[in-house]
Amino acid sequence: MIKLGVLCSGRGSNLQSIIDAIENGFLSAEISIVITDKPNVKALERAENAEIKNICVDRKKFSNRADFETELLKNLEGVDLVILAGFMRILSADFVKHYEGRIMNIHPSLLPAFPGAHAHRDVLAYGAKISGCTVHFVDEGTDSGPIILQAAVEVKETDTEETLAARVLKQEHKIYPLAIKLFAEGRLNIVGRKVQIGGGKMKIKRALISVSNKIDVVDFAKKLSKCGVEIISTGGTGKAIRAAGIPVTYVSDLTGFPEIMNGRVKTLNPKIHGGILAVRDNPEHVQQMQENGIEPIDLVVVNLYPFKKTIRKPNVTLEDAIENIDIGGPAMIRAAAKNFKFVTVVTNPERYDEIAKLIKDTGEVPLEVRKNLATEAFAHTADYDAAITKYLSEI
């Protein structure tokens, strides 16, 4: 878990958005200290309420910037990432060098347009139709560092500085925690003036397991559970896992909706598919997850109803064959495979030991492995659909 040091000069609303993101589990980080350059500001109160260490390093008490920054650095010792949240001071080249690639700032315009302290005033004066906000790494210039994330806001004809600032601030509260999350996950890479966002480390925290072929699945679930992975499951699979003494949450408990129509409808629910399909570096997706109580699902372990085995039975009826056409399973497999940038999908029990070892050793499944598993998954559903097509065309 990374440690953050947050520098503020005023009300600290972006500080609060980071505190909230940590408290609701979106952001795995710890705010080690909040530092202000002015006494008695709202940011100190917010830190105090959240029981975060806080201190005022009053700029007026220092005769020069060097001594002031020396005191800042002393209090930031051990911090992994410095967050400027309304910190109204220009930091020296020496300070920036000390935390090179580890200082973030948020600016209320779409940089490189309208840098400086009066962005909203300048946007309105120039008659810009679109404004917004930018999270960027800090370099030696003013609002000139490599851009991490941006969010756009329409400028209305009736806008004042205050109304525009209020709408931009809402976007700031969305993208700043997300940028920090990307940093914490090791997904930000500075290449020249650009910040590349990669697949990075995707820790496996929640797994959905729903299999027809239950070979070795209980042992796999046991290994996952020992690694601290929360397990979600459906009817028969969940019963087998729970019978082995492994904690499991049933899909029906997660969705608040029972399995119905003889199990035909159980996983087709936004709390399942939203958790699988969410693009986790998309601020709108993140917001919608939070608004709808959707938590991410990192690992999907699914294999399908035994359609081929069923139709090989002598005197099989059309009704029996049709009931063995899986709907929810392929939907989950395809969703997870589509979103392999963030989600691991496993359809072959022969992969269980490999995946369990990766999670035990590193806590995650590398992007290249996730991509290979996604390819296998699409081949799996394609073969399944081909068998159904062939059967129905020949009866």
Buried (B, 14 or more C-beta within 10 A) or exposed (E): EBBBBBBBBBBBBBBBBBBBBBEEEBBBBEBBBBBBBBEEBBBBEBBEEBEBEBBBBEBEEBEEBEEBBBBBBEBBEEBBBBBBBBBEBEBBEEBBEBBEBBBBBBBBBBBEBBBEEEBBBBBBEEEBEEBBBBBBBBBBEEBBBBBBBBBEBEBEEEBEBEEBBEBBBBBBBBBBBBBBBBBBBBBBEBEEEEBEBEBBBBBBBBBBBBBBBBEBBBBBBBBBBEBEBBBBBBBEBBEBBBEBEBEBBBBBEBBEBEBEEEBEBBBBBBBBBBBBBBEBBEBEBBBBBBEEEBBBBBBBBBBBBEBBEBBEEEEBEEEEBEBBBBBBBBBBBBBBBBBBBBBBBBBBBEBBEBBBEBBEEEBBBBBEBBBEBBEBBBEBBEEBEEBBEEBEEEE
